[in-house]
Amino acid sequence: MKDLNQSTTAPVRIVASGIISALGNGKLSNLTALFSDTAIAPNRLSLLHFEEPIEVPYHAVFGAPESAEARLHWLLDQAIGELLAEHPLTMDQRATVPVFIGSSCWGIGIAEERYRQQYHDNPETAIPLPLDGFSQISRYLQQQFGFHGADFALNTACTATANAILSAAAAIGTGVSDHALVVGLETRNDTTLAGFHGMQLLAQDKMRPFDRQRDGLVLGEGCGAMLLSKCESDDPGVLLRGGASNCDTFSISASNPDGSTIAAVMADALDRSGIEPFDIQAIKAHGTATPLNDNGEAAGMCRVFDTVPPFFSLKAALGHTLGSCGVMETLLVAAALPKGRLPASAGFSEPDPCLGVAPISQPLEVGPGNYLLNFFGFGGNNSSLIIRYQN
Amino acid sequence: MLDIIAIGDQYQAVDPDQGLANMRAAATKACRERFRRIDRFTQMALIGSAQCIEGADVKPDAGLYIGSRFASLGNTTKVHEQMICRGVVPKPASFINTLSNSAGYFVARNLGLRHRNLFVSRGDASVVAALQLAAMDIGTGVVSQALVGAVEEAVLPLEHHRFRLGLEPGTEIGEGSHWLLVAPEGSADSFASITDMVTLVDEQALDQWLDRLDPATEYRVSLSPWTQQRMASSCLQNRPMLKDFDPALAAYPGYAAGALIRYLQSGEKSPLIVIAADTDGRFHAIVTWPKGDLTISA
């Protein structure tokens, strides 16, 4: 194994995090649910405002307010609250720390509600998209928590917060700041749910990543927050060792199914981290349970690894939280590693011989080492992160 | 610090009587292949980015960074009109185009870029956010160059668009696609350097930041009409070394990037400070120093 100092990314440590998801509020609740023997089934959600009735499976959070704006704020309160309880930044620190936000929905649900209400009241004067959706999360973080530093509202579809983590590490690596906050949020809205429904990408009932019977994805909502800080390369804990983000121009809605571009981003991430494929202990796959994604990801892993390490997907448990999956899934893996095990790949039961690989069906005992996390998105955006857990 | 080595620019004021300019022909001309079902926002991004890299030496590992306040606003408002007023499920191509990074996909495909490809928003300071991301990636060596665009499309009716932008009724509206190819400090053929990209929490912080400027140097300063509305104090007027630069642009969220490019085209030699206010009381500034006598045209 190469020395950590060979990494082209300055060492950055995950010092605090917070999460709210369909699995529960807080890391402990989420990990407990992930390691539970009980299968996690999505709810059914009826979309009421369409020409024909639409019912979709959905991993909704529990206890959230119904109105879009209050729901967005509540999600942020839960995740940021847990993070600050772990690491209470001073108000001076909060005023300057850069904030890297990733989401696919931003304020679109708020815009839908306001436009719908205006249209109901007076169709002649109703204004579609009557607000700046991208600023909604940053504004609340400023007003409620005092995070007034440079904010970056990143939207690269499902890689948004994986890219936010890379940019946050770059901010620390270039001396912009000793700390950086990463926030990912995805919340219920008609545009996203109907859009995926219209693309026929949603599963009939539940997600089965890498399973022979897989038939699509189930969307989910939640919020994750992660504080990254400058550290020494031998500091104990979970460090971001490196990563890569590339653009695959094969298709706007899918990576190249031959796995070549997915292999390339994983190889770039390994290279930037200064490690070899055999240094990877396990892989958190993107694993959306759509035929194209899982085919391409399996092919990509087979290209990079002589023997594909144990791998798993979290999305059948969390739902696909789109732009926020990068930070939510990374912080959950980072929280699981010190406990010595990673969860089984939820939703998987029957291997698909076409893939040539199968995810783990039981929890995996793990220890210190390097772990690869994959995230792929519409728009050809592919990202891979490598974290290192060390005592 | 970033060196600017090429620029691209596409801008028009919106004529309320003529409506929005049709971009199709110019976009087709800018593209190496025929793209189907692209929206107007993507057309504008393709036009400006192609202009920027024409004749430039673009490195294979160049990153792509698009900043915009609203991204694909025209397409998304249509999706919402159909969805909310008529209960229509978004068509797949329309839904995909609501995703902010669709334009980046087509620009990357058109220009053969395969590396970092980010979309970022920060209100009227989105170009500042895009440049800051590019500077960090160049600083860590992730990319050796960055193609940075600020793309903002107008949407009819204009009174709705003015409402979104917080502008007074009747304000002249513009739209544009402004691009910079930037590289690390010391790059050959650079004609300007960006030395500062800062976020300031309020007007007092802006005042303190201005205090640190060299009072013996004459700076030109550009503020969008909306930023001028948001600036309550006289912190600019109290400093005689700050001279106004008027880029003759209408109001739109891409004003800061448009002003920067017009200044570079003007051949002026003083450093330029572009200041953009956001909706939360902060100010974002870029300082650019033209080099030599080169007068450029996009």
Interface residues (C-beta under 8 A of the other chain):
Chain A: T8 T9 A10 H49 F50 E51 I54 A95 S104 A111 E112 Y115 R116 Y119 P123 I127 P128 L129 P130 L131 D132 F134 S135 S138 R139 Q142 Q143 H148 G149 A150 D151 F152 A153 L154 N155 T156 A157 N163 L166 S167 A170 A171 G173 T174 V176 D190 T191 A194 G195 F196 H197 G198 M199 S245 N246 C247 D248 T249 I252 S253 R272 G377 F378 G379 G380 N381
Chain B: L64 R69 F70 A71 L73 T76 T77 V79 H80 E81 M83 I84 C85 R86 G87 V88 V89 P90 K91 P92 F95 I96 T98 L99 S100 N101 S102 G104 Y105 F106 A108 R109 L113 R114 H115 R116 N117 L118 F119 V120 S121 R122 G123 A129 Q132 L133 A135 M136 D137 G139 T140 G141 V142 H160 F163 R164 T199 V201 D278 T279 D280 R282 H284
